[in-house]
Amino acid sequence: MHKSFIEYIQSSIRDNWERLALTDFNGVSYQYRDIARKVAKLHLLYAHVRIKPGDKIAICGKNSSQWAVAFIATVTYGAVAVPILHEFKSDTVHHLVVHSGARLLFTDDSIWENLDPDSMSALDGIIRLGDFSLIHERNSRLREARMHLNELFGKKYPERFTSEDVIYHKVKDSDVALINYTSGSTGMSKGVMLTYGNLWSNIQFCVDGLTFLEPGDGIVCMLPLAHMYGLVVELLHPFVKGCHVHFLTRVPSPRVILDAFAAVRPKLIVTVPLIIEKIVKTKVFPLLDKPYMKVLMKVPFVDDKLLSKIRHGLLDVFGGNVHEIIVGGAALNKDVEQFLRRIDFPYTVGYGMTECGPLISYCSWKSQRAQSCGRVVDRMECRIESSDPKNVPGELWVKGANVMKGYYKNTDATKAVMKDGWMNTGDLCTIDDDGYIYIRGRNKNMILGPSGQNIYPEEIEQKLNNIPYVAESIVIEDKGKLTALIYPDMEAATKAGIAMGHIDTEMKENIAALNKDLPAYSQISNFKIHYQEFEKTPKRSIKRYLYQHPD
């Protein structure tokens, strides 16, 4: 008989009572017993306001220990958590709070100052994430409970509060645990209903597959907690293992991240490709391009020694204690991946989506294959709609314990992706004889070439992102031709002595050179420079729909 999701949380708090649980980097730290007390107090608050299991509680704020406490308190009470990305504009936050029917909203002061409580009339109150004080309330029971919370706690636990008092609400696997709004790539967000069973299956996979993480180990949580990858793999999974989770709390700039790695020395790092690519492209590739290095790299045995030195140097950048780095959210740049494989670097590429809470495929770095995102995870199966799934890309369908219950209050959107228990991911993939999945593109992104050729913009973008001074790019169709929208790497250009006004000339020459390596039907006819970073989804994918129709 397996432990349920709630039992995992309950037993971890009891078993790791004195261990450190959550830390705001360069700030406050809490032991597991502190988390238990905070959760118990929030449960008393919920009960006093007559919140019932199944009621919705929204959380919108930057990553922090208090964010994690609010989430854990909500799901262990049997209420439905509604994590909302703190970067969403205020009108989106209003819409999601109203759409979900949330009764309480936990938020930060910086978000609250742009909110209008009158447009969220179903709320009983708004609670400050920093200290759980009331920002706004329209329910006298909430005000009363908050004022007398310590008193209520003392009455409930008159002797003292111990690990024996940690007994959480019994839920069914099929009950909805959270609604996660994903902006996807088609505009307005859809609310993905994930059950306790979905969360359990994802966490069980991490427990079984990432066995090198042990109680007391540190982990740096970089991804947003309002996104399933950050929530499950960087918070809940280490929490149930008795690990010590560190939240950056500030904008995760490279400097902040590297400082955190040096201090925490994590065994596991979960990240998006951009961070690894930036480190390799700025710290390693320029070194390898030096003439003397090119010569040395051709000398037998010397090349192995140099690569080993570079490998150790890279591992030190990540804290010096890394067992595995999991890259998710997008494919890794081909050149970077080839180099990492050459030095036997412990990275692997996973694949998932909010609708699967989030895991679909993964495999350990030791058995990972180039350009693949691993094999389908436990309790899941997949199939590809293609006449030849090994060679001809087709839509990937998945089925199993990770698949969502559906989209909240949106049966049409649910029916559009679900069929006989199978869910259409919308991704075009191939699969090899050993079950390794290769993502070839998003179906809806495919561009039809002049003679009916299938052009996958992601493949061109990967090459584009490799050319000098390109930070990010999108390839779109414009009047039957391909246009590249480019966000330049001005830092690299400035270092190379290229003035902003001359970036166009450089880009033109580089794209002309790139076109020589592309088939005639997928060559870039035009390009436009964007001086602002492209807008992203919570998953850090570019919101393509905003750029499909050029001015």
Residue, then its C-alpha position, 0 to 999 in steps of 0.5 A: m500500500h503506497k503513501s498518498f500525497i498527503e501522507y507523504i507530507q504528513s510523515s515528512i514533517r513528523d520524521n524531519w521535525e528538527r531539520l531545516a525545511l525552508t529558507d529564504f536565501n540570505g533571510v529567514s529559515y524554518q524547521y519542519r516543526d515551524i512549518a507544522r505550526k504555521v500550517a496548523k494556524l492557517h487550518l484554524l483560520y480556514a475553519h473559523v471562516r468556514i472554508k470547506p474542503g473543495d473551496k478555492i484559495a489563490i496564492c499570487g506572489k514571488n517564491s518564498s517560504q511563506w508561499a510554500v506554507a500557504f500552499i501546503a496548508t491549503v492542500t493538507y486542509g482539503a481545499v483547492a490551491v490556485p497558484i497564480l504567477h506573480e508576473f501576470k498583469s493585475d487584470t489577469v490576476h482579477h480574472l483568475v481569482v474570479h474565474s476560480g471562485a477563490r474565497l481567499l487570496f494570499t499575495d505580496d504588497s507589490i501585487w496588492e497595490n495594483l489590485d482592485p478588491d471590488s472586482m473580486s467580490a467573492l473573496d472573503g479576504i486578502i492575506r499578506l504573504g510576508d506575515f499572514s496579516l490581513i490586507h483586506e477583509r469583508n468577513s468579520r469571522l476572518r478578522e476575528a480569527r486573525m486577531h485571536l489566532n494564537e489564542l485559538f491555537g493555545k486552546k486547540y493544543p493546551e499542552r504543547f504542539t508536537s509531531e503527534d498533532v500533525i494529522y491532515h485531512k483525508v482526501k480521495d486521489s480523484d479530488v482536485a488538489l489545485i487549479n493551475y492556470t497556464s497561458g499556453s500559447t493561444g492567449m487566455s489562460k485555461g485552468v488545469m485541474l490536477t488531482y491529489g492522485n496526479l500530484w502523488s504520481n509525479i512525486q512518487f516518480c521523483v522519489d523512485g527516480l532521483t534516489f541521490l537526494e537525501p534528508g538534509d540535502g539542500i536544493v535551490c528553487m529557481l523556477p516559479l512555484a506557480h508553475m508545476y515544474g517548480l512546484v513539484v520537482e523543486l518544492l514538494h518532491p524535496f520536501v517529502k524527502g526531508c530536504h532543505v529548500h532555498f528560495l531565491t526571493r529576488v530576480p534570479s539573475p546569473r550572479v544571484i543564482l551562482d551565489a546560491f549554488a556556491a552556498v547551498r551546493p545542491k545535488l539536484i538542479v532543475t533549470v531552463p536551457l537558457i541558464i546552462e546555455k549562457i554559462v557554456k557560451t560565455k565561460v567555455f566556448p570563447l576559451l575553446d575558440k582561442p587558436y592555441m586551444k584549437v591546436l591542443m584539442k587536436v593532441p591525443f590525451v591532452d584534449d582529454k585532460l583539458l576537457s576533464k579540467i573544463r568539466h570540473g570547472l563547470l561543475d564548480v560553477f554549479g556548486g561542485n556537488v551536482h549529481e544531475i541537472i534536469v533541463g526542462g521547458a524547451a530543447l537544449n541548443k544543439d552545440v551546447e548539448q554536443f559539448l556537454r555530452r563530450i565532457d560527460f556532464p551530468y545533465t538530462v532533458g525532461y519533458g512535461m506540461t502543466e496538464c500532466g502535473p508536469l511529468i511526461s518523460y525523463c531518463s537519468w543523465k547516464s542513459q540520456r540520448a542526444q536531442s531526446c527528452g527521455r522515455v515516458v515516466d512510470r504510470m504513463e503511456c504514450r503513442i504517436e499518431s503517425s504512419d511511421p512514428k520512428n521517422v515521421p513526426g506525429e502528434l504525441w498522445v499520453k494517458g495515465a496517472n499524471v493526466m489532468k482531470g480537465y480544464y476548470k469550467n471549460t468542457d469544450a477545451t477539455k473535449a478538444v484535447m481528450k479522447d477515450g482517456w488519451m490527451n493530445t499534447g499538441d507536440l509533434c514527436t518521433i520515438d525510437d525503438d527503445g522508447y526515447i521521445y524526440i520533440r520535432g515541434r509544436n503542431k500549431n507552429m508548423i509552417l507550410g512551405p511553398s511546395g507543401q513542405n513542413i517547416y518547423p520554426e523551432e529547428i531554424e530558431q535553434k540554428l539562429n540562436n547559435i549565430p553571434y549576437v542572437a539571444e532569442s529568436i522566432v521564425i514566422e511566416d510573412k507574405g509567404k516568406l520566412t521572417a526572423l524576429i531577433y532579440p539581440d545579445m547586446e551585452a556580447a555585441t558591446k563587448a565585441g565593439i559593435a555599436m547598436g546602430h551596426i547590429d543590423t549589418e552584422m545580423k544581415e551577414n550572419i543570416a546570409a551565411l546561415n541560409k547557405d546551410l538551410p534548404a531553399y524552402s526554409q531560408i530566412s528572407n527577412f529579419k527584424i530586430h526586437y530590442q525588448e525580450f519576447e514575452k514568455t509563458p510561466k514555462r518560459s516559452i515565448k508567447r508566439y501568438l503575440y508575434q505571428h502577425p508582423d506590423 
